[in-house]
Amino acid sequence: MSKEAVHTAQDAAHPAATAAPADAGDAGYSKDLKHRHVNMIAIGGAIGTGLFLGAGGRLHNAGPALALAYLVCGVFAFFVVRALGELVLYRPSSGSFVSYAREFLGEKGAYVAGWMYFLNWSTTGIADITAIALYTHYWSMFTPIPQWVLALIALAVVLTVNLISVKIFGEMEFWFSIVKVATLVAFMLVGIFLLATHHEVGGQTPGMNVITDHGGVFPHGVMPVVLVMQGVIFAYAALELVGVAAGETAEPEKVVPRAVNSIMWRVGLFYCGSVILLALLLPGSVYSADESPFVTVLSKIGVQGAGDVMNLVVLTAAMSSLNSGLYSTGRILRSMAMAGSAPKFTRVMSRSQVPYGGILLTCGICVLGVGLNYLVPSQAFEIVLNVASLGIISTWVIIMVCHLVFVRRAKAGLVTRPHFRLPGSPVTEIATVAFLLACLGMMWNDPEVGRKTLLLIPVIAVLLVAGWFGVRRRVAENTDRELTDLTK
């Protein structure tokens, strides 16, 4: 029996009711996340490893036009988060979009959404520990330590912190985000000062001449800018974390709209503004994928220790991203486990109301990433970044499809839309899905990593189908129990 049958039974029993069905996976959580926590989690989701480390290689490949790529992707990312925000106000859930996929797309939709999100964050976790190891190697005293050892240490530290309590997680993310925002603002002020005073950076005067003398806005043509789009999508991959965090805050109707609406100006200021400044300070050819572009700039302005300070900050950003990944997958997996589509041990919670089973499963995948750092340390970051892109693109597509179904049901009078809404529906959802699928297709033009990543799609599809046949009986039994409880 499908989940749709449960909803049909509810509607039949209460034809005038508009209340959303509760998700069993939401039971047992504390509501310890405050407004400042969720707001800074939203900021932290918009400022992460994709900007601090990934922007270096992308500037090298695409040049100043990278700012345009960040802006375009940022607009569509905002649409996704705005759609998710509307669903959150309709029914807050720690299961977030997996819970909404269960309601609007059925158990199969929830199954695919959950496991693709798990794929995203487990591989993003690998990217984060890889970034941490790369950042640490910036200091010569850590150079003799193998990259995989540093990655393992980072994973152990963040895991320990994440298992304590959601309040500790919220506090850590709050201060991590404070550090990231303060540092970016400070860097932008320094960059503006360097431009205004024409202070030499790396032996040349910053300004528009840096762009015009090195090939213009599109130094390598349009195609490299198109190719970096899927990597830029990865840079925004934690924005949907607001939807998960909303399930553990006492006043989501007040917190979520403010956090979501502020995302757009953050994208414009922090991403586009930072990239434009970077392009005006140094030619794209100077930046590299092996070093944060902010560290590259500060190391060349002659301020002793500037690069060290910035490197410490971007290391903090990677730790923050890893922390968020463990947090979100723990909640998503618990929601799935309560429905029967994830291992039973991922539904267990600690005395401090932390779903540690799912957190440990994600951590286990990250341990495989430690092995990847051992085998191919120079390629580990780009490999997992592309795989993570598959997960985040599929997750965002599912969010938009869920919203389409939600709006359709609202028009039919089955549910009630909150006042906080995604504008332009259904055109906005369709355009966003088309753009995301186009980004996926762009990966084919990258024969070294992107094309190989796309070839993983059939493999992932086979694993998902095989997994569904393995859990469908347990899912059906769970649904039958829910239907029985509803009809008593």
C-alpha positions as semicolon CSV with decimal commas, in nm:
position;residue;x (nm);y (nm);z (nm)
1;M;0,000;0,000;0,000
2;S;0,140;0,341;-0,098
3;K;0,177;0,650;0,114
4;E;-0,075;0,811;-0,119
5;A;-0,335;0,572;0,020
6;V;-0,270;0,706;0,368
7;H;-0,327;1,062;0,252
8;T;-0,642;0,956;0,066
9;A;-0,775;0,796;0,382
10;Q;-0,700;1,116;0,575
11;D;-0,883;1,331;0,325
12;A;-1,180;1,096;0,326
13;A;-1,201;1,100;0,704
14;H;-1,155;1,478;0,725
15;P;-1,273;1,636;0,400
16;A;-1,252;1,989;0,531
17;A;-0,920;1,951;0,704
18;T;-0,614;2,122;0,571
19;A;-0,365;2,012;0,837
20;A;-0,060;1,834;0,702
21;P;0,019;1,482;0,811
22;A;0,288;1,452;1,074
23;D;0,616;1,279;0,997
24;A;0,708;1,007;1,245
25;G;1,073;1,099;1,193
26;D;1,016;1,435;1,362
27;A;0,942;1,281;1,701
28;G;1,202;1,302;1,976
29;Y;1,392;1,613;1,870
30;S;1,458;1,908;2,095
31;K;1,380;2,261;1,978
32;D;1,711;2,408;2,091
33;L;1,806;2,597;1,774
34;K;1,746;2,970;1,820
35;H;1,688;3,240;1,560
36;R;2,054;3,340;1,559
37;H;2,154;2,976;1,504
38;V;1,930;2,922;1,202
39;N;2,015;3,263;1,056
40;M;2,388;3,197;1,077
41;I;2,342;2,841;0,951
42;A;2,184;2,997;0,642
43;I;2,483;3,229;0,606
44;G;2,723;2,941;0,663
45;G;2,546;2,743;0,394
46;A;2,611;3,028;0,151
47;I;2,979;3,056;0,241
48;G;3,176;2,735;0,233
49;T;3,448;2,528;0,075
50;G;3,311;2,590;-0,276
51;L;3,400;2,958;-0,244
52;F;3,707;2,946;-0,022
53;L;3,887;2,667;-0,208
54;G;3,693;2,594;-0,528
55;A;3,698;2,952;-0,656
56;G;4,075;2,937;-0,710
57;G;4,068;2,667;-0,977
58;R;3,755;2,814;-1,136
59;L;3,910;3,161;-1,163
60;H;4,210;3,000;-1,329
61;N;3,987;2,824;-1,584
62;A;3,707;3,075;-1,643
63;G;3,858;3,411;-1,552
64;P;3,657;3,712;-1,429
65;A;3,338;3,575;-1,591
66;L;3,320;3,338;-1,295
67;A;3,131;3,617;-1,115
68;L;2,856;3,588;-1,377
69;A;2,841;3,211;-1,326
70;Y;2,803;3,261;-0,949
71;L;2,525;3,516;-1,006
72;V;2,324;3,296;-1,246
73;C;2,357;2,985;-1,029
74;G;2,282;3,196;-0,721
75;V;1,947;3,309;-0,862
76;F;1,835;2,952;-0,924
77;A;1,971;2,844;-0,585
78;F;1,756;3,115;-0,428
79;F;1,449;2,979;-0,610
80;V;1,518;2,634;-0,465
81;V;1,557;2,763;-0,110
82;R;1,251;2,987;-0,145
83;A;1,045;2,686;-0,258
84;L;1,180;2,480;0,032
85;G;1,107;2,768;0,270
86;E;0,743;2,766;0,163
87;L;0,721;2,392;0,224
88;V;0,885;2,437;0,565
89;L;0,622;2,693;0,671
90;Y;0,352;2,458;0,545
91;R;0,490;2,184;0,770
92;P;0,827;2,211;0,951
93;S;1,015;1,880;0,950
94;S;1,364;1,761;1,038
95;G;1,320;1,520;0,747
96;S;1,286;1,832;0,530
97;F;1,249;1,760;0,157
98;V;1,254;1,384;0,216
99;S;0,942;1,423;0,427
100;Y;0,785;1,643;0,159
101;A;0,882;1,396;-0,114
102;R;0,707;1,125;0,087
103;E;0,391;1,333;0,105
104;F;0,382;1,462;-0,252
105;L;0,573;1,200;-0,454
106;G;0,520;0,883;-0,250
107;E;0,766;0,652;-0,079
108;K;0,974;0,595;-0,392
109;G;1,026;0,968;-0,428
110;A;1,130;0,997;-0,064
111;Y;1,365;0,700;-0,106
112;V;1,541;0,854;-0,407
113;A;1,553;1,201;-0,247
114;G;1,704;1,071;0,075
115;W;1,971;0,851;-0,072
116;M;2,077;1,105;-0,334
117;Y;2,109;1,363;-0,057
118;F;2,313;1,115;0,141
119;L;2,533;1,071;-0,168
120;N;2,573;1,446;-0,187
121;W;2,673;1,504;0,175
122;S;2,883;1,192;0,218
123;T;3,093;1,288;-0,086
124;T;3,089;1,654;0,019
125;G;3,227;1,536;0,351
126;I;3,511;1,376;0,161
127;A;3,567;1,706;-0,024
128;D;3,571;1,888;0,308
129;I;3,826;1,664;0,476
130;T;4,035;1,684;0,157
131;A;4,016;2,063;0,171
132;I;4,114;2,061;0,538
133;A;4,418;1,849;0,458
134;L;4,516;2,079;0,169
135;Y;4,477;2,387;0,388
136;T;4,687;2,232;0,663
137;H;4,966;2,150;0,416
138;Y;4,995;2,525;0,355
139;W;5,204;2,539;0,673
140;S;5,542;2,376;0,625
141;M;5,537;2,215;0,969
142;F;5,247;1,991;0,853
143;T;5,388;1,911;0,508
144;P;5,558;1,585;0,619
145;I;5,223;1,450;0,749
146;P;5,040;1,254;0,475
147;Q;4,722;1,413;0,344
148;W;4,510;1,111;0,444
149;V;4,625;1,133;0,808
150;L;4,522;1,498;0,834
151;A;4,186;1,411;0,675
152;L;4,126;1,136;0,930
153;I;4,209;1,364;1,225
154;A;3,967;1,630;1,097
155;L;3,689;1,375;1,059
156;A;3,739;1,243;1,412
157;V;3,727;1,592;1,566
158;V;3,408;1,701;1,386
159;L;3,235;1,369;1,453
160;T;3,300;1,401;1,825
161;V;3,155;1,752;1,836
162;N;2,850;1,658;1,628
163;L;2,750;1,375;1,859
164;I;2,719;1,593;2,170
165;S;2,391;1,781;2,111
166;V;2,207;1,996;1,857
167;K;2,263;2,301;2,079
168;I;2,639;2,251;2,059
169;F;2,608;2,207;1,681
170;G;2,412;2,532;1,659
171;E;2,665;2,721;1,868
172;M;2,955;2,589;1,662
173;E;2,787;2,684;1,334
174;F;2,700;3,024;1,476
175;W;3,062;3,104;1,557
176;F;3,198;2,934;1,244
177;S;2,967;3,156;1,038
178;I;3,066;3,468;1,235
179;V;3,430;3,396;1,157
180;K;3,359;3,336;0,785
181;V;3,146;3,648;0,741
182;A;3,383;3,871;0,937
183;T;3,681;3,746;0,740
184;L;3,512;3,791;0,402
185;V;3,407;4,144;0,495
186;A;3,762;4,219;0,613
187;F;3,907;4,078;0,289
188;M;3,669;4,285;0,079
189;L;3,766;4,599;0,271
190;V;4,133;4,518;0,215
191;G;4,066;4,454;-0,154
192;I;3,883;4,785;-0,193
193;F;4,169;4,962;-0,016
194;L;4,423;4,801;-0,250
195;L;4,220;4,911;-0,551
196;A;4,168;5,265;-0,423
197;T;4,536;5,319;-0,338
198;H;4,672;5,128;-0,640
199;H;4,886;4,924;-0,404
200;E;5,087;4,664;-0,592
201;V;4,976;4,305;-0,560
202;G;5,220;4,042;-0,680
203;G;5,425;4,300;-0,870
204;Q;5,141;4,467;-1,060
205;T;4,890;4,744;-1,001
206;P;4,534;4,621;-0,938
207;G;4,237;4,753;-1,135
208;M;4,052;4,701;-1,461
209;N;4,387;4,673;-1,638
210;V;4,439;4,337;-1,468
211;I;4,134;4,211;-1,658
212;T;4,186;4,392;-1,989
213;D;4,557;4,304;-2,011
214;H;4,493;3,933;-1,958
215;G;4,222;3,841;-2,207
216;G;3,925;4,039;-2,077
217;V;3,620;3,905;-1,896
218;F;3,622;3,582;-2,100
219;P;3,997;3,512;-2,138
220;H;3,943;3,153;-2,248
221;G;3,608;3,197;-2,421
222;V;3,255;3,122;-2,307
223;M;3,280;2,743;-2,285
224;P;3,504;2,731;-1,971
225;V;3,246;2,952;-1,794
226;V;2,972;2,711;-1,897
227;L;3,176;2,414;-1,777
228;V;3,230;2,556;-1,428
229;M;2,855;2,590;-1,372
230;Q;2,819;2,245;-1,219
231;G;3,106;2,321;-0,982
232;V;2,942;2,652;-0,888
233;I;2,620;2,465;-0,807
234;F;2,827;2,265;-0,558
235;A;2,934;2,594;-0,394
236;Y;2,569;2,656;-0,299
237;A;2,503;2,299;-0,191
238;A;2,441;2,370;0,178
239;L;2,169;2,632;0,135
240;E;1,895;2,371;0,179
241;L;2,027;2,306;0,530
242;V;1,787;2,577;0,649
243;G;1,499;2,337;0,580
244;V;1,651;2,066;0,798
245;A;1,739;2,304;1,081
246;A;1,383;2,441;1,085
247;G;1,264;2,113;1,235
248;E;1,461;2,186;1,552
249;T;1,363;2,547;1,610
250;A;1,066;2,661;1,814
251;E;0,947;2,937;1,580
252;P;1,008;2,836;1,217
253;E;0,738;3,072;1,089
254;K;0,947;3,367;1,210
255;V;1,296;3,233;1,154
256;V;1,278;3,073;0,808
257;P;1,145;3,366;0,597
258;R;1,413;3,601;0,728
259;A;1,689;3,348;0,671
260;V;1,572;3,259;0,319
261;N;1,514;3,616;0,201
262;S;1,860;3,725;0,313
263;I;2,028;3,458;0,098
264;M;2,001;3,657;-0,226
265;W;2,198;3,961;-0,109
266;R;2,454;3,734;0,052
267;V;2,508;3,563;-0,282
268;G;2,555;3,896;-0,456
269;L;2,782;4,041;-0,191
270;F;2,995;3,749;-0,080
271;Y;3,023;3,539;-0,396
272;C;2,999;3,783;-0,684
273;G;3,163;4,068;-0,492
274;S;3,454;3,852;-0,376
275;V;3,517;3,706;-0,723
276;I;3,510;4,050;-0,886
277;L;3,763;4,178;-0,632
278;L;3,985;3,875;-0,684
279;A;3,976;3,929;-1,061
280;L;4,068;4,296;-1,021
281;L;4,361;4,219;-0,791
282;L;4,535;3,938;-0,978
283;P;4,508;3,767;-1,321
284;G;4,315;3,441;-1,324
285;S;4,626;3,251;-1,428
286;V;4,786;3,324;-1,089
287;Y;4,515;3,139;-0,896
288;S;4,511;2,760;-0,864
289;A;4,293;2,478;-0,738
290;D;4,554;2,384;-0,476
291;E;4,530;2,706;-0,275
292;S;4,251;2,935;-0,162
293;P;4,241;3,245;-0,386
294;F;4,212;3,463;-0,075
295;V;4,533;3,315;0,059
296;T;4,696;3,374;-0,281
297;V;4,613;3,747;-0,270
298;L;4,704;3,809;0,092
299;S;5,034;3,622;0,055
300;K;5,136;3,859;-0,227
301;I;5,064;4,195;-0,063
302;G;5,362;4,182;0,167
303;V;5,170;4,165;0,493
304;Q;5,352;3,911;0,706
305;G;5,124;3,637;0,833
306;A;4,821;3,751;0,627
307;G;4,816;3,429;0,430
308;D;4,845;3,224;0,748
309;V;4,547;3,398;0,906
310;M;4,331;3,356;0,596
311;N;4,430;2,993;0,564
312;L;4,319;2,933;0,923
313;V;3,981;3,089;0,842
314;V;3,920;2,883;0,530
315;L;4,017;2,573;0,726
316;T;3,743;2,671;0,972
317;A;3,498;2,700;0,682
318;A;3,574;2,346;0,570
319;M;3,527;2,219;0,926
320;S;3,192;2,400;0,935
321;S;3,078;2,237;0,612
322;L;3,176;1,892;0,737
323;N;2,992;1,960;1,063
324;S;2,677;2,059;0,872
325;G;2,695;1,751;0,651
326;L;2,702;1,513;0,944
327;Y;2,417;1,704;1,109
328;S;2,184;1,705;0,808
329;T;2,237;1,345;0,695
330;G;2,175;1,221;1,049
331;R;1,828;1,384;1,044
332;I;1,746;1,282;0,685
333;L;1,844;0,920;0,742
334;R;1,636;0,904;1,059
335;S;1,331;1,028;0,870
336;M;1,390;0,757;0,609
337;A;1,450;0,488;0,869
338;M;1,120;0,567;1,039
339;A;0,952;0,498;0,703
340;G;1,154;0,182;0,648
341;S;1,374;0,300;0,359
342;A;1,701;0,331;0,555
343;P;1,883;0,090;0,790
344;K;1,711;0,050;1,128
345;F;2,015;0,161;1,325
346;T;1,995;0,509;1,167
347;R;1,669;0,577;1,354
348;V;1,826;0,551;1,700
349;M;1,886;0,865;1,906
350;S;2,114;0,940;2,196
351;R;2,002;1,071;2,533
352;S;2,089;1,420;2,410
353;Q;1,841;1,373;2,122
354;V;2,103;1,331;1,850
355;P;2,035;1,072;1,572
356;Y;2,382;0,928;1,597
357;G;2,315;0,621;1,381
358;G;2,285;0,824;1,062
359;I;2,577;1,045;1,160
360;L;2,800;0,741;1,203
361;L;2,691;0,599;0,865
362;T;2,789;0,923;0,690
363;C;3,114;0,925;0,881
364;G;3,182;0,571;0,757
365;I;3,158;0,688;0,396
366;C;3,392;0,976;0,477
367;V;3,643;0,721;0,601
368;L;3,644;0,583;0,246
369;G;3,736;0,937;0,144
370;V;4,040;0,910;0,366
371;G;4,139;0,616;0,148
372;L;4,081;0,829;-0,164
373;N;4,319;1,089;-0,020
374;Y;4,572;0,809;0,023
375;L;4,537;0,672;-0,332
376;V;4,495;0,992;-0,540
377;P;4,564;1,295;-0,317
378;S;4,599;1,535;-0,612
379;Q;4,259;1,446;-0,766
380;A;4,051;1,364;-0,458
381;F;3,882;1,705;-0,431
382;E;3,769;1,732;-0,795
383;I;3,650;1,370;-0,809
384;V;3,422;1,393;-0,508
385;L;3,307;1,744;-0,604
386;N;3,161;1,611;-0,929
387;V;2,995;1,313;-0,759
388;A;2,850;1,546;-0,497
389;S;2,710;1,760;-0,779
390;L;2,501;1,462;-0,893
391;G;2,353;1,440;-0,545
392;I;2,278;1,809;-0,499
393;I;2,131;1,857;-0,848
394;S;1,896;1,561;-0,799
395;T;1,799;1,691;-0,452
396;W;1,718;2,037;-0,583
397;V;1,519;1,894;-0,874
398;I;1,313;1,687;-0,629
399;I;1,249;1,995;-0,412
400;M;1,113;2,184;-0,713
401;V;0,901;1,890;-0,827
402;C;0,760;1,857;-0,474
403;H;0,673;2,225;-0,479
404;L;0,497;2,188;-0,814
405;V;0,280;1,909;-0,672
406;F;0,222;2,110;-0,354
407;V;0,097;2,412;-0,552
408;R;-0,126;2,186;-0,762
409;R;-0,282;2,039;-0,447
410;A;-0,325;2,387;-0,303
411;K;-0,518;2,492;-0,613
412;A;-0,735;2,182;-0,569
413;G;-0,808;2,289;-0,213
414;L;-0,633;1,991;-0,050
415;V;-0,365;2,195;0,127
416;T;-0,316;2,561;0,217
417;R;-0,017;2,762;0,094
418;P;0,147;2,989;0,353
419;H;0,186;3,362;0,289
420;F;0,559;3,311;0,229
421;R;0,559;3,180;-0,130
422;L;0,783;3,108;-0,427
423;P;0,699;3,372;-0,689
424;G;0,616;3,283;-1,049
425;S;0,497;2,926;-0,998
426;P;0,493;2,704;-1,205
427;V;0,729;2,883;-1,446
428;T;0,995;2,930;-1,177
429;E;1,005;2,560;-1,089
430;I;1,017;2,446;-1,452
431;A;1,292;2,694;-1,542
432;T;1,497;2,591;-1,239
433;V;1,466;2,219;-1,317
434;A;1,565;2,285;-1,681
435;F;1,870;2,484;-1,569
436;L;1,980;2,216;-1,321
437;L;1,949;1,941;-1,582
438;A;2,145;2,158;-1,826
439;C;2,423;2,193;-1,567
440;L;2,426;1,816;-1,541
441;G;2,459;1,783;-1,917
442;M;2,748;2,033;-1,921
443;M;2,959;1,784;-1,731
444;W;2,986;1,576;-2,052
445;N;3,216;1,844;-2,199
446;D;3,473;1,770;-1,929
447;P;3,632;1,442;-2,046
448;E;3,873;1,410;-1,754
449;V;3,629;1,409;-1,460
450;G;3,283;1,529;-1,563
451;R;3,218;1,268;-1,832
452;K;3,329;0,988;-1,603
453;T;3,099;1,124;-1,335
454;L;2,799;1,116;-1,571
455;L;2,881;0,754;-1,653
456;L;2,820;0,682;-1,284
457;I;2,450;0,771;-1,324
458;P;2,351;0,426;-1,460
459;V;2,549;0,266;-1,177
460;I;2,374;0,481;-0,917
461;A;2,038;0,407;-1,080
462;V;2,099;0,032;-1,060
463;L;2,200;0,061;-0,694
464;L;1,888;0,264;-0,616
465;V;1,660;0,013;-0,788
466;A;1,829;-0,281;-0,615
467;G;1,807;-0,101;-0,283
468;W;1,437;-0,028;-0,332
469;F;1,360;-0,395;-0,390
470;G;1,548;-0,463;-0,068
471;V;1,343;-0,220;0,144
472;R;1,003;-0,207;-0,026
473;R;0,850;-0,479;0,193
474;R;0,957;-0,298;0,510
475;V;0,825;0,032;0,367
476;A;0,490;-0,131;0,281
477;E;0,458;-0,282;0,629
478;N;0,529;0,057;0,787
479;T;0,269;0,225;0,562
480;D;0,010;-0,038;0,652
481;R;0,071;0,031;1,021
482;E;0,021;0,403;0,965
483;L;-0,303;0,340;0,775
484;T;-0,427;0,111;1,053
485;D;-0,353;0,379;1,314
486;L;-0,537;0,640;1,109
487;T;-0,851;0,431;1,070
488;K;-0,881;0,321;1,433
